[in-house]
């Protein structure tokens, strides 16, 4: 009896089309539909990225809170990954400014819980769908100190602009001291080896003050 049950279960799993790659298309489609449905109504927004590991009692956390505050005061909704650290800081600053705070949460093995400052929350299983939402509904990318995930979003944006897959928009790195090593490597190694052009280094901007981020965005859109 036990053997028959096991075989039956194995056959059921084998024949379950919801486990096949083709079924995933419907799951992917549903994430796109949900994302487009919600985010198409938010108006002008800025996507802010940064490390999930930044503690609240640090200078970088305060920097993230302040930059979001000024962006929200300039009339933009703020989109983050909804998690802790710099994402929480940005959502907190937006809330303090009375702005609209959006979180795009991702399902990962180490569960990421949305922070309490998010007003509108969307959950995603697929990173690539989530990344489309960050780009499609943002008037600017603000890159705060972070790790691999933050770097991934930064390079994704500047690559899309470089290859003209999307129109140019502000991509702003905050914190010259933190980013100077990366920028130096791009200039002294990547550019010198001919792997990018000089104009590619102008796709992004570096500033040090939270107020300068909002000012750069407004200037780009002629709203200064």
Backbone torsions as a table, in degrees:
resi	resn	phi	psi	omega
1	UNK	NA	-43.9	-179.9
2	UNK	-62.1	-42.6	-179.4
3	UNK	-63.2	-41.4	179.5
4	UNK	-63.2	-40.7	179.2
5	UNK	-62.0	-45.4	-179.7
6	UNK	-61.2	-46.2	179.5
7	UNK	-61.3	-43.2	-179.5
8	UNK	-61.5	-41.7	178.7
9	UNK	-64.6	-41.6	179.7
10	UNK	-63.6	-40.7	178.7
11	UNK	-65.7	-40.7	180.0
12	UNK	-61.7	-44.8	179.6
13	UNK	-65.4	-37.9	179.9
14	UNK	-65.3	-38.1	-177.2
15	UNK	-87.9	-4.8	-178.0
16	UNK	-76.3	105.3	-175.1
17	UNK	-68.9	-15.3	179.5
18	UNK	-71.0	-11.9	177.1
19	UNK	-90.5	-5.2	-176.2
20	UNK	-86.7	159.8	180.0
21	UNK	-59.3	-36.1	-178.4
22	UNK	-62.4	-34.0	179.1
23	UNK	-67.4	-29.8	-179.8
24	UNK	-61.7	-26.2	178.2
25	UNK	-56.7	-40.3	-179.2
26	UNK	-69.5	-36.8	176.5
27	UNK	-66.0	-43.2	178.4
28	UNK	-62.6	-44.8	-179.8
29	UNK	-59.8	-41.8	-178.6
30	UNK	-65.2	-35.1	177.4
31	UNK	-67.7	-40.0	176.3
32	UNK	-63.4	-45.2	-178.8
33	UNK	-61.6	-47.6	179.5
34	UNK	-61.1	-44.1	-179.8
35	UNK	-63.6	-48.0	179.4
36	UNK	-62.0	-40.9	-177.6
37	UNK	-60.7	-45.4	-176.7
38	UNK	-79.6	-48.5	-171.0
39	UNK	-77.0	-20.8	178.4
40	UNK	-67.0	-13.2	-177.2
41	UNK	-99.5	-1.7	-171.5
42	UNK	-85.4	-14.3	-178.0
43	UNK	78.2	-152.3	-177.0
44	UNK	-67.9	133.2	-177.7
45	UNK	-144.2	159.1	176.3
46	UNK	-126.5	131.6	176.3
47	UNK	-91.2	129.2	-179.1
48	UNK	-118.0	131.5	-178.1
49	UNK	-122.8	151.3	177.7
50	UNK	177.4	172.6	-173.9
51	UNK	-65.7	138.9	173.6
52	UNK	-78.2	-9.1	-173.3
53	UNK	-97.8	2.8	-176.5
54	UNK	-77.9	118.8	179.7
55	UNK	-69.4	151.6	-178.2
56	UNK	-63.7	-20.7	-176.5
57	UNK	-94.3	22.9	-178.1
58	UNK	-109.0	162.2	179.6
59	UNK	-63.9	-39.5	-179.4
60	UNK	-64.4	-39.6	178.2
61	UNK	-60.2	-46.7	179.4
62	UNK	-61.8	-37.4	178.2
63	UNK	-62.5	-43.9	179.0
64	UNK	-63.4	-39.4	178.4
65	UNK	-64.7	-42.9	-178.2
66	UNK	-68.2	-41.3	-178.1
67	UNK	-64.6	-39.4	178.1
68	UNK	-67.7	-36.1	178.1
69	UNK	-59.1	-48.3	-178.4
70	UNK	-68.6	-35.2	177.6
71	UNK	-66.0	-44.0	178.6
72	UNK	-64.2	-39.4	178.4
73	UNK	-65.6	-25.6	178.0
74	UNK	-80.3	-1.0	174.5
75	UNK	99.3	15.9	-179.5
76	UNK	-107.4	141.8	167.1
77	UNK	-72.8	156.7	-179.7
78	UNK	-117.9	128.4	178.1
79	UNK	-110.4	129.6	174.8
80	UNK	-131.2	179.7	175.7
81	UNK	-79.9	0.9	172.9
82	UNK	77.1	-4.6	-174.5
83	UNK	-84.7	-160.3	179.7
84	UNK	-82.9	-167.4	175.5
85	UNK	65.6	-132.3	-177.1
86	UNK	-65.8	-29.7	176.9
87	UNK	-64.9	-45.8	176.6
88	UNK	-61.0	-42.2	179.6
89	UNK	-58.4	-45.0	-179.2
90	UNK	-66.1	-43.3	177.8
91	UNK	-65.8	-35.4	178.1
92	UNK	-65.2	-45.8	179.6
93	UNK	-63.1	-37.4	177.6
94	UNK	-64.3	-44.4	178.8
95	UNK	-60.4	-43.3	-179.7
96	UNK	-62.1	-32.7	-179.5
97	UNK	-84.6	-3.9	-178.7
98	UNK	78.3	20.8	-178.5
99	UNK	-91.6	178.2	179.8
100	UNK	-91.2	123.1	-172.4
101	UNK	-114.3	116.9	-175.7
102	UNK	-114.6	139.5	178.3
103	UNK	-124.8	129.2	176.9
104	UNK	-107.9	93.5	-174.7
105	UNK	-80.1	150.3	179.9
106	UNK	-122.8	138.6	176.8
107	UNK	-84.6	114.5	179.1
108	UNK	-131.7	161.8	-177.1
109	UNK	-52.9	-44.9	173.2
110	UNK	-88.1	99.2	-169.9
111	UNK	-53.1	129.9	176.9
112	UNK	-98.6	117.8	179.5
113	UNK	-90.9	133.3	178.7
114	UNK	-61.7	142.8	178.2
115	UNK	-76.6	161.0	-171.8
116	UNK	-76.0	-4.1	-177.2
117	UNK	-95.5	1.4	178.9
118	UNK	-79.4	130.6	176.2
119	UNK	-89.5	-45.7	-178.0
120	UNK	-118.8	120.7	-174.7
121	UNK	-117.9	133.6	171.9
122	UNK	-124.4	137.8	178.9
123	UNK	-106.2	138.9	-179.5
124	UNK	-129.0	141.8	172.7
125	UNK	-92.5	-32.0	-173.3
126	UNK	-107.2	125.0	179.7
127	UNK	-59.7	-41.1	-173.6
128	UNK	-67.8	-32.5	176.4
129	UNK	-68.1	-44.8	178.9
130	UNK	-59.6	-39.9	-179.3
131	UNK	-66.1	-35.4	175.8
132	UNK	-60.9	-41.1	-179.2
133	UNK	-65.4	-40.5	178.2
134	UNK	-59.3	-41.4	-176.5
135	UNK	-80.3	-47.7	-172.2
136	UNK	-60.1	-36.5	-173.3
137	UNK	-107.1	17.1	-179.4
138	UNK	-110.2	138.2	172.2
139	UNK	-90.0	-11.5	179.2
140	UNK	-163.8	155.8	170.4
141	UNK	-111.7	131.1	173.4
142	UNK	-115.6	121.9	-174.6
143	UNK	-107.1	108.1	177.4
144	UNK	-91.9	166.1	179.1
145	UNK	-52.6	128.6	-178.3
146	UNK	-163.9	-170.9	-176.0
147	UNK	-111.4	-140.7	-173.8
148	UNK	-58.8	-44.0	-179.0
149	UNK	-62.3	-41.6	179.0
150	UNK	-65.8	-44.2	178.0
151	UNK	-62.9	-37.8	178.4
152	UNK	-59.8	-45.6	179.8
153	UNK	-66.8	-38.4	178.8
154	UNK	-62.8	-52.1	-177.7
155	UNK	-69.5	-32.2	175.3
156	UNK	-59.2	-47.1	-177.5
157	UNK	-64.6	-48.6	-175.7
158	UNK	-71.6	-26.9	175.3
159	UNK	-70.3	-41.1	177.9
160	UNK	-63.2	-38.2	178.0
161	UNK	-70.2	-45.5	-179.1
162	UNK	-58.1	-41.3	-177.4
163	UNK	-89.3	5.6	177.7
164	UNK	58.6	33.4	173.8
165	UNK	-82.1	-22.7	172.4
166	UNK	-135.0	159.0	177.2
167	UNK	-69.7	150.8	179.6
168	UNK	-63.5	138.1	174.3
169	UNK	-147.2	164.7	-175.4
170	UNK	-64.0	127.1	171.1
171	UNK	-119.8	111.3	-168.1
172	UNK	-121.1	121.6	173.3
173	UNK	-89.9	129.8	179.0
174	UNK	-107.2	124.1	177.7
175	UNK	105.1	81.8	-176.4
176	UNK	-57.3	-39.6	-177.6
177	UNK	-61.4	-39.8	-179.0
178	UNK	-71.1	-39.9	-171.5
179	UNK	-94.0	-6.1	-172.3
180	UNK	-61.5	-33.6	178.6
181	UNK	-65.1	-43.6	178.9
182	UNK	-64.9	-44.3	-178.8
183	UNK	-66.7	-38.6	176.5
184	UNK	-61.2	-41.5	178.5
185	UNK	-64.7	-41.4	178.1
186	UNK	-61.2	-40.5	-177.8
187	UNK	-77.1	-47.2	-171.6
188	UNK	-84.3	-22.3	-178.2
189	UNK	-115.0	-60.5	-174.9
190	UNK	-64.0	-48.5	-179.7
191	UNK	-67.7	-44.0	-177.4
192	UNK	-65.0	-24.6	176.8
193	UNK	-88.0	3.7	176.2
194	UNK	77.8	17.1	-176.4
195	UNK	-87.8	-13.3	170.0
196	UNK	-139.5	160.2	177.3
197	UNK	-94.9	168.0	-178.6
198	UNK	-61.9	-37.2	-179.6
199	UNK	-65.8	-24.2	178.4
200	UNK	-65.7	-25.6	178.4
201	UNK	-76.8	-9.0	178.4
202	UNK	-96.5	2.1	-179.3
203	UNK	-68.8	-29.5	-178.6
204	UNK	-120.9	163.9	-178.7
205	UNK	-127.0	150.0	175.7
206	UNK	-119.2	130.4	176.6
207	UNK	-133.9	166.8	-178.5
208	UNK	-114.5	-23.8	-176.1
209	UNK	-107.0	138.6	178.0
210	UNK	-54.9	-37.7	179.3
211	UNK	-62.4	-32.6	-177.3
212	UNK	-69.5	-25.0	178.2
213	UNK	-66.8	-52.2	179.2
214	UNK	-61.3	-39.0	179.9
215	UNK	-64.1	-40.5	-179.8
216	UNK	-65.7	-38.0	178.9
217	UNK	-67.6	-45.9	-179.9
218	UNK	-63.8	-39.3	178.8
219	UNK	-63.8	-41.9	-179.5
220	UNK	-59.4	-39.5	-177.7
221	UNK	-95.9	12.0	176.2
222	UNK	67.6	32.8	-178.1
223	UNK	-114.3	13.1	-176.8
224	UNK	-69.2	NA	NA
